[in-house]
Amino acid sequence: METNFTSEPWEQSLAQVRKVNPSPELFKRIQNAIPTHEKVSNLTVWLVAASLIALVAVNFLILQHKSATATETKLKLVESNLNQSNQLYY
């Protein structure tokens, strides 16, 4: 049983739409049009991973050094203020 919806013009257009069978060569043509990806060697992947790990480690060490330097600077500032005023409590 086929229902024919023809109350609106767009419904008439939709009623005329039929499934199209693609050409057997279409999939091959699409695949040939898409450039193939070059395979990356495992050595390159490991070198990039090691470089990223080294970069993160160096960044962490630099941040630790800056934090320690900032703490020492604050401590020296407090010490210099105490020495100048001879106050025991700040």
mmCIF file as gemmi writes it, N, C-alpha and C atoms, coordinates in Angstrom:
data_model
loop_
_atom_site.group_PDB
_atom_site.id
_atom_site.type_symbol
_atom_site.label_atom_id
_atom_site.label_alt_id
_atom_site.label_comp_id
_atom_site.label_asym_id
_atom_site.label_entity_id
_atom_site.label_seq_id
_atom_site.pdbx_PDB_ins_code
_atom_site.Cartn_x
_atom_site.Cartn_y
_atom_site.Cartn_z
_atom_site.occupancy
_atom_site.B_iso_or_equiv
_atom_site.pdbx_formal_charge
_atom_site.auth_seq_id
_atom_site.auth_asym_id
_atom_site.pdbx_PDB_model_num
ATOM 1 N N . MET Axp A 1 ? 0.842 -1.172 0 1 0 ? 1 A 1
ATOM 2 C CA . MET Axp A 1 ? 0 0 0 1 0 ? 1 A 1
ATOM 3 C C . MET Axp A 1 ? 0.89 1.239 0 1 0 ? 1 A 1
ATOM 4 N N . GLU Axp A 2 ? 0.786 2.034 -1.023 1 0 ? 2 A 1
ATOM 5 C CA . GLU Axp A 2 ? 1.599 3.226 -1.16 1 0 ? 2 A 1
ATOM 6 C C . GLU Axp A 2 ? 0.743 4.45 -0.886 1 0 ? 2 A 1
ATOM 7 N N . THR Axp A 3 ? 1.261 5.325 -0.005 1 0 ? 3 A 1
ATOM 8 C CA . THR Axp A 3 ? 0.525 6.532 0.326 1 0 ? 3 A 1
ATOM 9 C C . THR Axp A 3 ? 1.073 7.667 -0.518 1 0 ? 3 A 1
ATOM 10 N N . ASN Axp A 4 ? 0.224 8.443 -1.117 1 0 ? 4 A 1
ATOM 11 C CA . ASN Axp A 4 ? 0.643 9.55 -1.959 1 0 ? 4 A 1
ATOM 12 C C . ASN Axp A 4 ? 0.278 10.854 -1.259 1 0 ? 4 A 1
ATOM 13 N N . PHE Axp A 5 ? 1.305 11.552 -0.754 1 0 ? 5 A 1
ATOM 14 C CA . PHE Axp A 5 ? 1.1 12.837 -0.092 1 0 ? 5 A 1
ATOM 15 C C . PHE Axp A 5 ? 1.289 13.925 -1.139 1 0 ? 5 A 1
ATOM 16 N N . THR Axp A 6 ? 0.235 14.552 -1.541 1 0 ? 6 A 1
ATOM 17 C CA . THR Axp A 6 ? 0.349 15.581 -2.58 1 0 ? 6 A 1
ATOM 18 C C . THR Axp A 6 ? -0.408 16.849 -2.216 1 0 ? 6 A 1
ATOM 19 N N . SER Axp A 7 ? -0.506 17.151 -0.942 1 0 ? 7 A 1
ATOM 20 C CA . SER Axp A 7 ? -1.253 18.344 -0.55 1 0 ? 7 A 1
ATOM 21 C C . SER Axp A 7 ? -0.427 19.617 -0.729 1 0 ? 7 A 1
ATOM 22 N N . GLU Axp A 8 ? 0.893 19.519 -0.685 1 0 ? 8 A 1
ATOM 23 C CA . GLU Axp A 8 ? 1.77 20.68 -0.826 1 0 ? 8 A 1
ATOM 24 C C . GLU Axp A 8 ? 2.696 20.457 -2.017 1 0 ? 8 A 1
ATOM 25 N N . PRO Axp A 9 ? 3.192 21.538 -2.62 1 0 ? 9 A 1
ATOM 26 C CA . PRO Axp A 9 ? 4.1 21.367 -3.768 1 0 ? 9 A 1
ATOM 27 C C . PRO Axp A 9 ? 5.398 20.646 -3.4 1 0 ? 9 A 1
ATOM 28 N N . TRP Axp A 10 ? 5.94 20.935 -2.228 1 0 ? 10 A 1
ATOM 29 C CA . TRP Axp A 10 ? 7.186 20.266 -1.839 1 0 ? 10 A 1
ATOM 30 C C . TRP Axp A 10 ? 6.948 18.789 -1.589 1 0 ? 10 A 1
ATOM 31 N N . GLU Axp A 11 ? 5.765 18.436 -1.149 1 0 ? 11 A 1
ATOM 32 C CA . GLU Axp A 11 ? 5.44 17.026 -0.955 1 0 ? 11 A 1
ATOM 33 C C . GLU Axp A 11 ? 5.345 16.307 -2.293 1 0 ? 11 A 1
ATOM 34 N N . GLN Axp A 12 ? 4.894 17.007 -3.31 1 0 ? 12 A 1
ATOM 35 C CA . GLN Axp A 12 ? 4.861 16.415 -4.646 1 0 ? 12 A 1
ATOM 36 C C . GLN Axp A 12 ? 6.28 16.137 -5.13 1 0 ? 12 A 1
ATOM 37 N N . SER Axp A 13 ? 7.175 17.081 -4.851 1 0 ? 13 A 1
ATOM 38 C CA . SER Axp A 13 ? 8.571 16.885 -5.252 1 0 ? 13 A 1
ATOM 39 C C . SER Axp A 13 ? 9.18 15.71 -4.507 1 0 ? 13 A 1
ATOM 40 N N . LEU Axp A 14 ? 8.884 15.599 -3.224 1 0 ? 14 A 1
ATOM 41 C CA . LEU Axp A 14 ? 9.432 14.486 -2.446 1 0 ? 14 A 1
ATOM 42 C C . LEU Axp A 14 ? 8.875 13.149 -2.906 1 0 ? 14 A 1
ATOM 43 N N . ALA Axp A 15 ? 7.648 13.134 -3.365 1 0 ? 15 A 1
ATOM 44 C CA . ALA Axp A 15 ? 7.044 11.89 -3.835 1 0 ? 15 A 1
ATOM 45 C C . ALA Axp A 15 ? 7.731 11.392 -5.097 1 0 ? 15 A 1
ATOM 46 N N . GLN Axp A 16 ? 8.371 12.302 -5.829 1 0 ? 16 A 1
ATOM 47 C CA . GLN Axp A 16 ? 9.047 11.921 -7.067 1 0 ? 16 A 1
ATOM 48 C C . GLN Axp A 16 ? 10.489 11.478 -6.841 1 0 ? 16 A 1
ATOM 49 N N . VAL Axp A 17 ? 11.016 11.638 -5.647 1 0 ? 17 A 1
ATOM 50 C CA . VAL Axp A 17 ? 12.401 11.28 -5.359 1 0 ? 17 A 1
ATOM 51 C C . VAL Axp A 17 ? 12.536 9.769 -5.339 1 0 ? 17 A 1
ATOM 52 N N . ARG Axp A 18 ? 13.517 9.271 -6.051 1 0 ? 18 A 1
ATOM 53 C CA . ARG Axp A 18 ? 13.779 7.837 -6.122 1 0 ? 18 A 1
ATOM 54 C C . ARG Axp A 18 ? 15.231 7.579 -5.728 1 0 ? 18 A 1
ATOM 55 N N . LYS Axp A 19 ? 15.478 6.411 -5.184 1 0 ? 19 A 1
ATOM 56 C CA . LYS Axp A 19 ? 16.83 6.021 -4.792 1 0 ? 19 A 1
ATOM 57 C C . LYS Axp A 19 ? 17.663 5.784 -6.052 1 0 ? 19 A 1
ATOM 58 N N . VAL Axp A 20 ? 18.87 6.304 -6.043 1 0 ? 20 A 1
ATOM 59 C CA . VAL Axp A 20 ? 19.771 6.168 -7.185 1 0 ? 20 A 1
ATOM 60 C C . VAL Axp A 20 ? 20.839 5.15 -6.837 1 0 ? 20 A 1
ATOM 61 N N . ASN Axp A 21 ? 21.112 4.254 -7.745 1 0 ? 21 A 1
ATOM 62 C CA . ASN Axp A 21 ? 22.19 3.283 -7.552 1 0 ? 21 A 1
ATOM 63 C C . ASN Axp A 21 ? 23.49 3.888 -8.061 1 0 ? 21 A 1
ATOM 64 N N . PRO Axp A 22 ? 24.515 3.962 -7.21 1 0 ? 22 A 1
ATOM 65 C CA . PRO Axp A 22 ? 25.775 4.572 -7.643 1 0 ? 22 A 1
ATOM 66 C C . PRO Axp A 22 ? 26.522 3.667 -8.612 1 0 ? 22 A 1
ATOM 67 N N . SER Axp A 23 ? 27.387 4.299 -9.36 1 0 ? 23 A 1
ATOM 68 C CA . SER Axp A 23 ? 28.231 3.569 -10.302 1 0 ? 23 A 1
ATOM 69 C C . SER Axp A 23 ? 29.215 2.696 -9.523 1 0 ? 23 A 1
ATOM 70 N N . PRO Axp A 24 ? 29.533 1.494 -10.009 1 0 ? 24 A 1
ATOM 71 C CA . PRO Axp A 24 ? 30.488 0.636 -9.299 1 0 ? 24 A 1
ATOM 72 C C . PRO Axp A 24 ? 31.885 1.254 -9.207 1 0 ? 24 A 1
ATOM 73 N N . GLU Axp A 25 ? 32.228 2.117 -10.14 1 0 ? 25 A 1
ATOM 74 C CA . GLU Axp A 25 ? 33.546 2.748 -10.144 1 0 ? 25 A 1
ATOM 75 C C . GLU Axp A 25 ? 33.609 4.001 -9.268 1 0 ? 25 A 1
ATOM 76 N N . LEU Axp A 26 ? 32.482 4.455 -8.765 1 0 ? 26 A 1
ATOM 77 C CA . LEU Axp A 26 ? 32.443 5.704 -8.004 1 0 ? 26 A 1
ATOM 78 C C . LEU Axp A 26 ? 33.297 5.632 -6.746 1 0 ? 26 A 1
ATOM 79 N N . PHE Axp A 27 ? 33.202 4.542 -5.997 1 0 ? 27 A 1
ATOM 80 C CA . PHE Axp A 27 ? 33.972 4.405 -4.763 1 0 ? 27 A 1
ATOM 81 C C . PHE Axp A 27 ? 35.47 4.412 -5.06 1 0 ? 27 A 1
ATOM 82 N N . LYS Axp A 28 ? 35.887 3.744 -6.126 1 0 ? 28 A 1
ATOM 83 C CA . LYS Axp A 28 ? 37.308 3.72 -6.499 1 0 ? 28 A 1
ATOM 84 C C . LYS Axp A 28 ? 37.788 5.106 -6.912 1 0 ? 28 A 1
ATOM 85 N N . ARG Axp A 29 ? 36.956 5.847 -7.633 1 0 ? 29 A 1
ATOM 86 C CA . ARG Axp A 29 ? 37.349 7.197 -8.037 1 0 ? 29 A 1
ATOM 87 C C . ARG Axp A 29 ? 37.485 8.112 -6.825 1 0 ? 29 A 1
ATOM 88 N N . ILE Axp A 30 ? 36.585 7.964 -5.862 1 0 ? 30 A 1
ATOM 89 C CA . ILE Axp A 30 ? 36.664 8.784 -4.643 1 0 ? 30 A 1
ATOM 90 C C . ILE Axp A 30 ? 37.926 8.441 -3.868 1 0 ? 30 A 1
ATOM 91 N N . GLN Axp A 31 ? 38.232 7.152 -3.737 1 0 ? 31 A 1
ATOM 92 C CA . GLN Axp A 31 ? 39.444 6.746 -3.025 1 0 ? 31 A 1
ATOM 93 C C . GLN Axp A 31 ? 40.696 7.253 -3.721 1 0 ? 31 A 1
ATOM 94 N N . ASN Axp A 32 ? 40.723 7.241 -5.033 1 0 ? 32 A 1
ATOM 95 C CA . ASN Axp A 32 ? 41.888 7.724 -5.771 1 0 ? 32 A 1
ATOM 96 C C . ASN Axp A 32 ? 42.034 9.234 -5.667 1 0 ? 32 A 1
ATOM 97 N N . ALA Axp A 33 ? 40.935 9.954 -5.478 1 0 ? 33 A 1
ATOM 98 C CA . ALA Axp A 33 ? 40.985 11.409 -5.364 1 0 ? 33 A 1
ATOM 99 C C . ALA Axp A 33 ? 41.505 11.855 -4.005 1 0 ? 33 A 1
ATOM 100 N N . ILE Axp A 34 ? 41.343 11.026 -2.992 1 0 ? 34 A 1
ATOM 101 C CA . ILE Axp A 34 ? 41.807 11.366 -1.645 1 0 ? 34 A 1
ATOM 102 C C . ILE Axp A 34 ? 43.283 11.006 -1.539 1 0 ? 34 A 1
ATOM 103 N N . PRO Axp A 35 ? 44.13 11.962 -1.138 1 0 ? 35 A 1
ATOM 104 C CA . PRO Axp A 35 ? 45.553 11.635 -1.014 1 0 ? 35 A 1
ATOM 105 C C . PRO Axp A 35 ? 45.782 10.638 0.122 1 0 ? 35 A 1
ATOM 106 N N . THR Axp A 36 ? 46.702 9.735 -0.104 1 0 ? 36 A 1
ATOM 107 C CA . THR Axp A 36 ? 47.001 8.73 0.913 1 0 ? 36 A 1
ATOM 108 C C . THR Axp A 36 ? 47.886 9.34 1.988 1 0 ? 36 A 1
ATOM 109 N N . HIS Axp A 37 ? 47.748 8.856 3.201 1 0 ? 37 A 1
ATOM 110 C CA . HIS Axp A 37 ? 48.548 9.341 4.32 1 0 ? 37 A 1
ATOM 111 C C . HIS Axp A 37 ? 49.875 8.602 4.341 1 0 ? 37 A 1
ATOM 112 N N . GLU Axp A 38 ? 50.925 9.351 4.608 1 0 ? 38 A 1
ATOM 113 C CA . GLU Axp A 38 ? 52.231 8.72 4.725 1 0 ? 38 A 1
ATOM 114 C C . GLU Axp A 38 ? 52.37 8.121 6.111 1 0 ? 38 A 1
ATOM 115 N N . LYS Axp A 39 ? 52.927 6.935 6.175 1 0 ? 39 A 1
ATOM 116 C CA . LYS Axp A 39 ? 53.111 6.26 7.452 1 0 ? 39 A 1
ATOM 117 C C . LYS Axp A 39 ? 54.321 6.865 8.159 1 0 ? 39 A 1
ATOM 118 N N . VAL Axp A 40 ? 54.162 7.163 9.428 1 0 ? 40 A 1
ATOM 119 C CA . VAL Axp A 40 ? 55.24 7.724 10.24 1 0 ? 40 A 1
ATOM 120 C C . VAL Axp A 40 ? 55.935 6.57 10.946 1 0 ? 40 A 1
ATOM 121 N N . SER Axp A 41 ? 57.249 6.6 10.924 1 0 ? 41 A 1
ATOM 122 C CA . SER Axp A 41 ? 57.996 5.498 11.533 1 0 ? 41 A 1
ATOM 123 C C . SER Axp A 41 ? 57.865 5.535 13.059 1 0 ? 41 A 1
ATOM 124 N N . ASN Axp A 42 ? 58.042 4.374 13.665 1 0 ? 42 A 1
ATOM 125 C CA . ASN Axp A 42 ? 57.962 4.282 15.128 1 0 ? 42 A 1
ATOM 126 C C . ASN Axp A 42 ? 59.064 5.095 15.787 1 0 ? 42 A 1
ATOM 127 N N . LEU Axp A 43 ? 60.229 5.16 15.154 1 0 ? 43 A 1
ATOM 128 C CA . LEU Axp A 43 ? 61.337 5.94 15.702 1 0 ? 43 A 1
ATOM 129 C C . LEU Axp A 43 ? 60.943 7.41 15.829 1 0 ? 43 A 1
ATOM 130 N N . THR Axp A 44 ? 60.284 7.942 14.813 1 0 ? 44 A 1
ATOM 131 C CA . THR Axp A 44 ? 59.859 9.339 14.857 1 0 ? 44 A 1
ATOM 132 C C . THR Axp A 44 ? 58.854 9.57 15.978 1 0 ? 44 A 1
ATOM 133 N N . VAL Axp A 45 ? 57.935 8.658 16.142 1 0 ? 45 A 1
ATOM 134 C CA . VAL Axp A 45 ? 56.931 8.782 17.206 1 0 ? 45 A 1
ATOM 135 C C . VAL Axp A 45 ? 57.607 8.775 18.57 1 0 ? 45 A 1
ATOM 136 N N . TRP Axp A 46 ? 58.552 7.863 18.777 1 0 ? 46 A 1
ATOM 137 C CA . TRP Axp A 46 ? 59.252 7.787 20.063 1 0 ? 46 A 1
ATOM 138 C C . TRP Axp A 46 ? 60.105 9.029 20.308 1 0 ? 46 A 1
ATOM 139 N N . LEU Axp A 47 ? 60.743 9.555 19.258 1 0 ? 47 A 1
ATOM 140 C CA . LEU Axp A 47 ? 61.556 10.763 19.43 1 0 ? 47 A 1
ATOM 141 C C . LEU Axp A 47 ? 60.692 11.971 19.792 1 0 ? 47 A 1
ATOM 142 N N . VAL Axp A 48 ? 59.548 12.089 19.172 1 0 ? 48 A 1
ATOM 143 C CA . VAL Axp A 48 ? 58.648 13.202 19.503 1 0 ? 48 A 1
ATOM 144 C C . VAL Axp A 48 ? 58.14 13.064 20.935 1 0 ? 48 A 1
ATOM 145 N N . ALA Axp A 49 ? 57.775 11.85 21.331 1 0 ? 49 A 1
ATOM 146 C CA . ALA Axp A 49 ? 57.298 11.629 22.703 1 0 ? 49 A 1
ATOM 147 C C . ALA Axp A 49 ? 58.396 11.942 23.715 1 0 ? 49 A 1
ATOM 148 N N . ALA Axp A 50 ? 59.625 11.497 23.437 1 0 ? 50 A 1
ATOM 149 C CA . ALA Axp A 50 ? 60.741 11.77 24.353 1 0 ? 50 A 1
ATOM 150 C C . ALA Axp A 50 ? 61.032 13.266 24.424 1 0 ? 50 A 1
ATOM 151 N N . SER Axp A 51 ? 60.931 13.955 23.299 1 0 ? 51 A 1
ATOM 152 C CA . SER Axp A 51 ? 61.162 15.401 23.291 1 0 ? 51 A 1
ATOM 153 C C . SER Axp A 51 ? 60.122 16.132 24.132 1 0 ? 51 A 1
ATOM 154 N N . LEU Axp A 52 ? 58.874 15.721 24.015 1 0 ? 52 A 1
ATOM 155 C CA . LEU Axp A 52 ? 57.823 16.36 24.816 1 0 ? 52 A 1
ATOM 156 C C . LEU Axp A 52 ? 58.02 16.111 26.308 1 0 ? 52 A 1
ATOM 157 N N . ILE Axp A 53 ? 58.413 14.891 26.659 1 0 ? 53 A 1
ATOM 158 C CA . ILE Axp A 53 ? 58.666 14.578 28.07 1 0 ? 53 A 1
ATOM 159 C C . ILE Axp A 53 ? 59.835 15.401 28.591 1 0 ? 53 A 1
ATOM 160 N N . ALA Axp A 54 ? 60.898 15.524 27.784 1 0 ? 54 A 1
ATOM 161 C CA . ALA Axp A 54 ? 62.053 16.325 28.192 1 0 ? 54 A 1
ATOM 162 C C . ALA Axp A 54 ? 61.66 17.792 28.346 1 0 ? 54 A 1
ATOM 163 N N . LEU Axp A 55 ? 60.848 18.295 27.444 1 0 ? 55 A 1
ATOM 164 C CA . LEU Axp A 55 ? 60.408 19.687 27.523 1 0 ? 55 A 1
ATOM 165 C C . LEU Axp A 55 ? 59.588 19.943 28.785 1 0 ? 55 A 1
ATOM 166 N N . VAL Axp A 56 ? 58.697 19.034 29.12 1 0 ? 56 A 1
ATOM 167 C CA . VAL Axp A 56 ? 57.896 19.176 30.341 1 0 ? 56 A 1
ATOM 168 C C . VAL Axp A 56 ? 58.794 19.106 31.575 1 0 ? 56 A 1
ATOM 169 N N . ALA Axp A 57 ? 59.783 18.213 31.565 1 0 ? 57 A 1
ATOM 170 C CA . ALA Axp A 57 ? 60.694 18.091 32.71 1 0 ? 57 A 1
ATOM 171 C C . ALA Axp A 57 ? 61.512 19.363 32.898 1 0 ? 57 A 1
ATOM 172 N N . VAL Axp A 58 ? 62.027 19.92 31.805 1 0 ? 58 A 1
ATOM 173 C CA . VAL Axp A 58 ? 62.812 21.161 31.9 1 0 ? 58 A 1
ATOM 174 C C . VAL Axp A 58 ? 61.925 22.301 32.398 1 0 ? 58 A 1
ATOM 175 N N . ASN Axp A 59 ? 60.711 22.377 31.902 1 0 ? 59 A 1
ATOM 176 C CA . ASN Axp A 59 ? 59.779 23.409 32.346 1 0 ? 59 A 1
ATOM 177 C C . ASN Axp A 59 ? 59.51 23.287 33.843 1 0 ? 59 A 1
ATOM 178 N N . PHE Axp A 60 ? 59.301 22.067 34.32 1 0 ? 60 A 1
ATOM 179 C CA . PHE Axp A 60 ? 59.059 21.83 35.742 1 0 ? 60 A 1
ATOM 180 C C . PHE Axp A 60 ? 60.267 22.262 36.576 1 0 ? 60 A 1
ATOM 181 N N . LEU Axp A 61 ? 61.471 21.909 36.123 1 0 ? 61 A 1
ATOM 182 C CA . LEU Axp A 61 ? 62.677 22.285 36.867 1 0 ? 61 A 1
ATOM 183 C C . LEU Axp A 61 ? 62.863 23.795 36.912 1 0 ? 61 A 1
ATOM 184 N N . ILE Axp A 62 ? 62.584 24.465 35.813 1 0 ? 62 A 1
ATOM 185 C CA . ILE Axp A 62 ? 62.715 25.927 35.793 1 0 ? 62 A 1
ATOM 186 C C . ILE Axp A 62 ? 61.711 26.56 36.752 1 0 ? 62 A 1
ATOM 187 N N . LEU Axp A 63 ? 60.483 26.061 36.76 1 0 ? 63 A 1
ATOM 188 C CA . LEU Axp A 63 ? 59.482 26.607 37.677 1 0 ? 63 A 1
ATOM 189 C C . LEU Axp A 63 ? 59.863 26.357 39.133 1 0 ? 63 A 1
ATOM 190 N N . GLN Axp A 64 ? 60.427 25.195 39.439 1 0 ? 64 A 1
ATOM 191 C CA . GLN Axp A 64 ? 60.875 24.903 40.803 1 0 ? 64 A 1
ATOM 192 C C . GLN Axp A 64 ? 61.996 25.854 41.206 1 0 ? 64 A 1
ATOM 193 N N . HIS Axp A 65 ? 62.922 26.106 40.279 1 0 ? 65 A 1
ATOM 194 C CA . HIS Axp A 65 ? 64.049 26.998 40.586 1 0 ? 65 A 1
ATOM 195 C C . HIS Axp A 65 ? 63.55 28.426 40.822 1 0 ? 65 A 1
ATOM 196 N N . LYS Axp A 66 ? 62.61 28.887 40.002 1 0 ? 66 A 1
ATOM 197 C CA . LYS Axp A 66 ? 62.064 30.234 40.182 1 0 ? 66 A 1
ATOM 198 C C . LYS Axp A 66 ? 61.329 30.35 41.509 1 0 ? 66 A 1
ATOM 199 N N . SER Axp A 67 ? 60.62 29.307 41.895 1 0 ? 67 A 1
ATOM 200 C CA . SER Axp A 67 ? 59.889 29.324 43.159 1 0 ? 67 A 1
ATOM 201 C C . SER Axp A 67 ? 60.852 29.408 44.336 1 0 ? 67 A 1
ATOM 202 N N . ALA Axp A 68 ? 61.935 28.631 44.272 1 0 ? 68 A 1
ATOM 203 C CA . ALA Axp A 68 ? 62.931 28.66 45.351 1 0 ? 68 A 1
ATOM 204 C C . ALA Axp A 68 ? 63.62 30.014 45.404 1 0 ? 68 A 1
ATOM 205 N N . THR Axp A 69 ? 63.916 30.599 44.252 1 0 ? 69 A 1
ATOM 206 C CA . THR Axp A 69 ? 64.562 31.906 44.205 1 0 ? 69 A 1
ATOM 207 C C . THR Axp A 69 ? 63.642 32.981 44.773 1 0 ? 69 A 1
ATOM 208 N N . ALA Axp A 70 ? 62.358 32.909 44.467 1 0 ? 70 A 1
ATOM 209 C CA . ALA Axp A 70 ? 61.409 33.894 44.985 1 0 ? 70 A 1
ATOM 210 C C . ALA Axp A 70 ? 61.3 33.789 46.499 1 0 ? 70 A 1
ATOM 211 N N . THR Axp A 71 ? 61.324 32.576 47.036 1 0 ? 71 A 1
ATOM 212 C CA . THR Axp A 71 ? 61.256 32.387 48.485 1 0 ? 71 A 1
ATOM 213 C C . THR Axp A 71 ? 62.501 32.956 49.153 1 0 ? 71 A 1
ATOM 214 N N . GLU Axp A 72 ? 63.671 32.717 48.549 1 0 ? 72 A 1
ATOM 215 C CA . GLU Axp A 72 ? 64.918 33.257 49.108 1 0 ? 72 A 1
ATOM 216 C C . GLU Axp A 72 ? 64.912 34.777 49.073 1 0 ? 72 A 1
ATOM 217 N N . THR Axp A 73 ? 64.394 35.366 48.011 1 0 ? 73 A 1
ATOM 218 C CA . THR Axp A 73 ? 64.345 36.818 47.892 1 0 ? 73 A 1
ATOM 219 C C . THR Axp A 73 ? 63.446 37.411 48.973 1 0 ? 73 A 1
ATOM 220 N N . LYS Axp A 74 ? 62.297 36.804 49.209 1 0 ? 74 A 1
ATOM 221 C CA . LYS Axp A 74 ? 61.401 37.29 50.26 1 0 ? 74 A 1
ATOM 222 C C . LYS Axp A 74 ? 62.058 37.176 51.629 1 0 ? 74 A 1
ATOM 223 N N . LEU Axp A 75 ? 62.76 36.076 51.864 1 0 ? 75 A 1
ATOM 224 C CA . LEU Axp A 75 ? 63.425 35.876 53.141 1 0 ? 75 A 1
ATOM 225 C C . LEU Axp A 75 ? 64.529 36.913 53.345 1 0 ? 75 A 1
ATOM 226 N N . LYS Axp A 76 ? 65.3 37.201 52.304 1 0 ? 76 A 1
ATOM 227 C CA . LYS Axp A 76 ? 66.367 38.202 52.406 1 0 ? 76 A 1
ATOM 228 C C . LYS Axp A 76 ? 65.79 39.587 52.664 1 0 ? 76 A 1
ATOM 229 N N . LEU Axp A 77 ? 64.641 39.884 52.066 1 0 ? 77 A 1
ATOM 230 C CA . LEU Axp A 77 ? 64.005 41.178 52.283 1 0 ? 77 A 1
ATOM 231 C C . LEU Axp A 77 ? 63.587 41.333 53.742 1 0 ? 77 A 1
ATOM 232 N N . VAL Axp A 78 ? 63.003 40.3 54.314 1 0 ? 78 A 1
ATOM 233 C CA . VAL Axp A 78 ? 62.605 40.347 55.723 1 0 ? 78 A 1
ATOM 234 C C . VAL Axp A 78 ? 63.841 40.466 56.607 1 0 ? 78 A 1
ATOM 235 N N . GLU Axp A 79 ? 64.897 39.715 56.28 1 0 ? 79 A 1
ATOM 236 C CA . GLU Axp A 79 ? 66.127 39.772 57.08 1 0 ? 79 A 1
ATOM 237 C C . GLU Axp A 79 ? 66.743 41.163 57.045 1 0 ? 79 A 1
ATOM 238 N N . SER Axp A 80 ? 66.756 41.788 55.87 1 0 ? 80 A 1
ATOM 239 C CA . SER Axp A 80 ? 67.364 43.114 55.777 1 0 ? 80 A 1
ATOM 240 C C . SER Axp A 80 ? 66.556 44.144 56.561 1 0 ? 80 A 1
ATOM 241 N N . ASN Axp A 81 ? 65.24 44.012 56.566 1 0 ? 81 A 1
ATOM 242 C CA . ASN Axp A 81 ? 64.419 44.937 57.343 1 0 ? 81 A 1
ATOM 243 C C . ASN Axp A 81 ? 64.627 44.736 58.841 1 0 ? 81 A 1
ATOM 244 N N . LEU Axp A 82 ? 64.792 43.501 59.275 1 0 ? 82 A 1
ATOM 245 C CA . LEU Axp A 82 ? 65.029 43.243 60.692 1 0 ? 82 A 1
ATOM 246 C C . LEU Axp A 82 ? 66.389 43.775 61.125 1 0 ? 82 A 1
ATOM 247 N N . ASN Axp A 83 ? 67.402 43.609 60.293 1 0 ? 83 A 1
ATOM 248 C CA . ASN Axp A 83 ? 68.747 44.067 60.653 1 0 ? 83 A 1
ATOM 249 C C . ASN Axp A 83 ? 68.819 45.58 60.738 1 0 ? 83 A 1
ATOM 250 N N . GLN Axp A 84 ? 68.111 46.287 59.893 1 0 ? 84 A 1
ATOM 251 C CA . GLN Axp A 84 ? 68.18 47.743 59.897 1 0 ? 84 A 1
ATOM 252 C C . GLN Axp A 84 ? 67.488 48.337 61.116 1 0 ? 84 A 1
ATOM 253 N N . SER Axp A 85 ? 66.393 47.748 61.537 1 0 ? 85 A 1
ATOM 254 C CA . SER Axp A 85 ? 65.639 48.352 62.624 1 0 ? 85 A 1
ATOM 255 C C . SER Axp A 85 ? 65.927 47.703 63.972 1 0 ? 85 A 1
ATOM 256 N N . ASN Axp A 86 ? 66.706 46.618 63.967 1 0 ? 86 A 1
ATOM 257 C CA . ASN Axp A 86 ? 67.03 45.878 65.18 1 0 ? 86 A 1
ATOM 258 C C . ASN Axp A 86 ? 65.777 45.426 65.93 1 0 ? 86 A 1
ATOM 259 N N . GLN Axp A 87 ? 64.744 45.133 65.21 1 0 ? 87 A 1
ATOM 260 C CA . GLN Axp A 87 ? 63.526 44.625 65.825 1 0 ? 87 A 1
ATOM 261 C C . GLN Axp A 87 ? 63.592 43.109 65.864 1 0 ? 87 A 1
ATOM 262 N N . LEU Axp A 88 ? 63.112 42.568 66.934 1 0 ? 88 A 1
ATOM 263 C CA . LEU Axp A 88 ? 63.1 41.122 67.065 1 0 ? 88 A 1
ATOM 264 C C . LEU Axp A 88 ? 61.887 40.53 66.364 1 0 ? 88 A 1
ATOM 265 N N . TYR Axp A 89 ? 60.773 41.25 66.396 1 0 ? 89 A 1
ATOM 266 C CA . TYR Axp A 89 ? 59.543 40.78 65.752 1 0 ? 89 A 1
ATOM 267 C C . TYR Axp A 89 ? 59.19 41.729 64.622 1 0 ? 89 A 1
ATOM 268 N N . TYR Axp A 90 ? 58.699 41.193 63.554 1 0 ? 90 A 1
ATOM 269 C CA . TYR Axp A 90 ? 58.36 42.015 62.401 1 0 ? 90 A 1
ATOM 270 C C . TYR Axp A 90 ? 56.905 42.345 62.398 1 0 ? 90 A 1
